[in-house]
Structure formats: structure tokens, C-alpha cells
Amino acid sequence: MSDTDIKSYMQSIGREARAASRLVAKAETADKNKALTAMAEAIDRDTKTLLAANAKDLEHARTKGLEAAMIDRLALSQKSIANMAEGLQQIAALADPIGEITGLSYRPSGIQVGKMRVPLGVIGIIYEARPNVTADAAGLCLKAGNAAILRGGSEAIHSNQAIAKCVREGLVAAGLPESAIQVIETTDRAAVGELITMQKYVDVIVPRGGKGLIERISNEACVPVIKHLDGVCHVYIDDQADFDKAIRIADNAKTQRYGTCNTMETLLVHTEIARTILPVLGKIYLEKGVELRGDEAARAMITPMNPATEEDWSTEYLAPILSIRIVDNLDQAIEHINRYGSQHTDAIITENYTRARRFLREVDSSSVMVNTTTRFADGFEYGLGAEIGISTDKIHARGPVGLEGLTSQKYIVLGDGQIRQ
Amino acid sequence: MSDTDIKSYMQSIGREARAASRLVAKAETADKNKALTAMAEAIDRDTKTLLAANAKDLEHARTKGLEAAMIDRLALSQKSIANMAEGLQQIAALADPIGEITGLSYRPSGIQVGKMRVPLGVIGIIYEARPNVTADAAGLCLKAGNAAILRGGSEAIHSNQAIAKCVREGLVAAGLPESAIQVIETTDRAAVGELITMQKYVDVIVPRGGKGLIERISNEACVPVIKHLDGVCHVYIDDQADFDKAIRIADNAKTQRYGTCNTMETLLVHTEIARTILPVLGKIYLEKGVELRGDEAARAMITPMNPATEEDWSTEYLAPILSIRIVDNLDQAIEHINRYGSQHTDAIITENYTRARRFLREVDSSSVMVNTTTRFADGFEYGLGAEIGISTDKIHARGPVGLEGLTSQKYIVLGDGQIRQ
């Protein structure tokens, strides 16, 4: 397609999404759930078709020589398809957030003022290889009363189209407009440029993928973006930490999974406890094959440990690498986190009441924890039921974003003829 | 200043604001209140100095031939200065939103998850002639634990600097950093361009002023913007409306004040009640000097009434002009509002339960009302205590924005050594 064609294609997608969003916003809970269940059933039924479409994408990816990690994210299996369907069933089982009225109270003028939870409208999701995002995002957006425009990676186009067919079938089965969830059919990059600047038709953009993609989108978007760039998460072991808890948590936060955004990347240790705890921790990490990089004081306590550079402190490794720094006190720990961190998730290990309270208040991150692992920063673990992503922004939504993050609240005012004097 | 100088001046303002924001975020409630009270006292004490500074601005404005409305907004008086001080005292009396913890509940893993209300960080306020915004915005931002960078209109520069001096004095009296509230000293427009793109130092921009200013800022900003463009507010009189309430409200919504954003600009009337109610309402409006513009059906019922053009339906008059349209039913009224309105404030007058419920749910505006006047859409009337503006955005804050709109929520997680399996 030419750029003009793409513009008019995207404008038409946007117009339809806006029109559909009005209908989805007022759809009954039962109809939204019916659509979600029908989508799940269609996905289950179409397992073979989905695998065949995915095989095409995989073949193409191998021909193009895409890296193994990318191919891994792209690949569907019977199990991952079943999980996709199960995810939609779980979203159907969540409470409907839309229409909830809170805080209705009378004002001196006699009017009653409260807030009603409402959909955002049209949500644009831009993601990379993972085809399961198509089903997850469609489900969450629909349950929260929104229309969605989905733009998956070009490498997953056949898989995404096959999933999109099941999604549309579910919408139709419940009498909802097909255009409530649209998957962009062109792989042209210009389509993304249109999507993130169609303020008239799109209310918010949620980019999911690597830091490069997300930075580019948030720099170029005119539409508000809910995003997280990276997760440089810290655990700070205070000198009043319980030794066993500190070992257990510092181990889990780094080694339970290496490639997730809530994995610890820097360990901060109070100088008073470092001499006793670091050798024990160092042994655990080294045995698990974690490369250690530290400041001078830390390197005096564990061997082998490479020197950490200034750059290390703000690096999200997503790999079995850990940077370690010895600090003099809580102030230094908080200062380090607020300076080098990415405002994602940070934890203190301490038995000291006042320090726990200070850490909770003064660390400016989307999740702040006491005596537990950063790995818990997750929509399911927090009880949101499902998440569309984790936000490190401060505006609108911070931390794991579930159904509620895809909604807004309007004021409602009930009167009996009151006028303003 | 050259553009390079402005850039480095603004960067230094930003850096200082960011540093101050960390201190203000953890400031005790008593200290914030002490600063607010000291600001109020300094403003009261400096009344003469403020009037003298304002006189300079007024003289300059007259020499430059600024329009009367602008000069009116610019002018300070003993009374308006006393109101400014009183406003700061009122903000001191409001509850501190920061640190409030909500929803702490246990998860199956044993961790306890909740949310803590936290400041946004650094807020940039860009406004036009009104010097009182300097004090109001400073007070609200500080109470919500934020640092602020204020950029008033060049025509009010002397007044704003004089108020800024009182604000700084208040901060110092409470031991808070002076740079928590900075008023930009240059009137160069390039400073605004810097302010709205310093993502590193500014968390949100709140523009206050005419539609032109706000459109320009939201198009050029990289930093998130909380804004309202205009208020095209509607009252819909249903055929099941109570006649007296309908008259009272439709009168009040238009004529109580003409120049405010929550004033009704279009009246929609159900065809069944139009013949009886429009002649009565028309008489009231015409006696008060309101120019009426209507569709053909409405014009058959009131004389004189000019024909309304397509453009009228989406115009914010801010003047004694009202457009009137006859609709066949509730659906047509809702469709008209969602199509031509500005998602500000809309009201239905009806005694019908189901229609009231439908209107509340389906009208996509920041305030939706039943049987009361749009003029109530206001932070004070809603009980927020004070407002920094009214947002017609959907992201983050909708409707009147008070202290809470200047805050965010982070997750807090409390554990006893739990790790993820």
C-alpha cells in the first residue's frame, strides 16, 4: 500500500473502532462474557488451523534468519493455544469494572456527587512477536468496555490473523460489533505511525515489547501512552535484616527467572551486614552461574567478581548477571535506587519498623516492597486477574495494569432540580 | 536570552525542581501547612507591593492596547489579593492526600498488596493573564507533595514575580526548599517549548487558558498534559421532565454566568414537550438578552430565533448565545451530545428512571448530571476543596481536578520472607 492508502485504511479502522466503542461501552456484562467464552471455544476448536498459520510464520522467520529468542516467542503449541483460550475464560470470570459507582455523597447544595467507572474508548496495542497477546489484549480491552486496534509484529502476521478470526467469531456470537476488535492487516510500519497519531479515534496506546520499540512509540505518539521502558529492580539488605529472609529473597529475586522485568538487577547491601551475608549469597549466585559485578568493597568479599562500571547501575541485564553495591545506610540505598532505578519494583529487607516505613514512602517506584521478592510484581500475583502490562509511568496507571487501568472514572451528579446561586 | 541560554536556564530550573520534589514528597503535613499559611500571611502583608507590581503590568498592558477582558483578568484588587491569601489558608485546611494507603489485602502467596497515594513529582503550569493562578497552583501542587514550575503570561510578569516572592518566603519559613515552587523569570516563548519537552524533569503539564494556548501546548508537548479544551455543555429536556425543574435548570445553566466553561451552550428538547416548554423558556432567554439560534422546528416555536448552522452545534459561545435543537427521543439526544459535545458536562432533565440511568451510562462526558444544572461542575461544588482545572481527557483525571488529580498511586507489598515459586 502507498502511504496515502495506509492513511485512509487506518482512518477507516479508526472510525469503525470509535463507532464500535460506543456499542461496547454500553454492552451488558453477560454479552461481553458470552463473546469471551465464544472466542475461547473458537480458539480451542481451531487449534490445528492456528498451528498451521503459526508454522507459516515460523518458516518465514527461519528463512529470514531471526534470532532464536524471537522464534521462541513466536512459536505456538497445543499447550500455549489452550492457555490462550483458558486466559479468555478467566477474563470472562472477572468482575465487570464498568458502571461501578463510588463515593456518592451529598453536598451542601443538595446535589449528590460520585464517580462512575467507564471505558477509555479505543485502545491501540502495539506488540512484537508473541501471538498470544492478540487474544489477551482483545479479551482485556473488551471486558473493560473498550474497542481495540491491535498491531502485532509482522513476523506473526499469519498467526495473528488466525486468532483474529476466532476473536471476531466470538464478538458476532454475542451480537457485538466485529469492529470492536480489529487486527491491522498490513505489516507496513507507516500503519503504526498513523495509529499513534490518530487522536480523534484512539484514546490510549499500550506498546508491549523491547525498549527500542517503546521508546520510539512514546517519542512519536500524540495519543497518551501507557508503558514501561525497563525494569532495573533493586533489593536492599539492611543491617537489621533477618539473615534467612535476606538470603531467600535475594536468591529468588535474581535467580527464579532471569528474563523478566521484575527480576532484581542490582543488590544493595548495608556495610554492617555485608561481611557476613555477601560470602553466603555470592556462593549461591556463583553456583547458579550468575556473573557478579560489584564495587570495590563488594569485590573484597566475593571472588570472582568483575568491577561494576557506572553504566552497570542502570542496566537491565535480563540475564544471569547481577551488580552489587555496598552502602553505608538507608539514605544511600534510597538515593541509589531513585537515581539509577527505572521506577519499576524495589524491595527492602529489614526488621526495622521505621526504616521499612521510610523505604515505602521515599522510594519512587511503581511497586515498593518490604521483606519479599521483586518477582511478585505481577498482575496475577497482585490479584488483578490479568494484566495488559506493567506501567512505570506516574500518570493514570502505575505498576501492573489490569482491567481497571483500561478504564477511567467520570463524575455523576444527581439532583432534584437544584440550581447554582 | 539566546535560545541556548534559555535551554540551559530551563534545564537548571528543571534539575532544581526535580531535586526539590524529592524533599517535598516526604515533607510532613505540618510543614506543608506551615508553608501555605506563611505564604498567605506574606501575601496579606505585601498587599501594597503586589498592587504596585500589578499597576506596572496594567500600565504596560494599556500601552500595548490589550483588550478589556484581558486587562480585567490581569487586574488585582485588595479584595482579590485577600481572596488569594484566603485560598491558601483553605488549602492548608484540606486533608493531606499523600501517604494514604488503601486496599491492603492478603494474597494466596501470603504477601499483602495495597496502594499508597504519592505525588506526581514535578508539575508544570502554563497560564495566561490571571496572576492569582500563581498562588492557587503553588498551593495545590505543594499540598499534593509536588514541586512546581509556573509560567504565567508575559503581561503579568511583575505581579507574578511579586507573588512568587511571597511563595518563596512561605517555603523558607517552613524549612522547605525555595526551588519547590519556581516562577519562570523570562517571558520568552522558547521557555515554554523547553518546559513541555523536559521529560526528565517534568512529570505533567497543566495548561490553563484559551483554547489556542491549550491546543498548541498539547500538540507540542512530550510530557503528559492534563487539559480541557472547551466546554460545549448540553441540557436535554426529556418529555418526562418535571416542567418547573426543567425551566429552572435550563435558565440557570445558561444565564447564571455566560463566560464559564460549564455554562450550557446547546439546549436539546424532546419534541413532545417542546411546544409547551419552549415558548416559556424562549421568553426568559429573550428578556435576559440571550440570542437564540435553532433548528427549523425550534424556530417555529419562538420568535426571534436565528437559524443554527452546523458549526453552532460544536461552538462554545462563552456569551449570551444559545443554540436549540428539537430531538425525537433520548437516543437522538445522546447521539447529538456524543457527536458535537466536548465531553465536559451534560445534563438530562427527566423523571423517568430508565432514561436517567441510560443517560448517566451512555453520555461520554467528564460530568454527567440528572435534574441539575451544568453550572455545578466545579471543584468547590464537588467537595474537592479547590481545583487546578477541569479535565476533559480520559486518562488520569476526568472532570474537576483537585489535590487527588495531582497525585498518583504506587503499589506497596508487605511480606514476611515470601518468595515466588
Interface residues (C-beta under 8 A of the other chain):
Chain A: R22 A25 K26 G99 S105 R107 S109 I111 V113 M116 V118 L120 G121 D203 V204 N219 C222 P224 D242 D244 K245 R248 I249 D251 N252 Q256 N338 A347 L360 R361 E362 D364 S365 S366 S367 V368 M369 V370 N371 T372 T373 R375 F376 A377 E381 Y382 G383 D393 K394 I395 H396 R398 G399 P400 S408 Q409 K410 Y411 I412 V413 L414 G415 D416 G417 Q418 I419 R420
Chain B: R22 A25 K26 G99 S105 R107 S109 I111 V113 M116 V118 L120 G121 D203 V204 N219 C222 P224 D242 D244 K245 R248 I249 D251 N252 Q256 N338 A347 L360 R361 E362 D364 S365 S366 S367 V368 M369 V370 N371 T372 T373 R375 F376 A377 E381 Y382 G383 D393 K394 I395 H396 R398 G399 P400 S408 Q409 K410 Y411 I412 V413 L414 G415 D416 G417 Q418 I419 R420
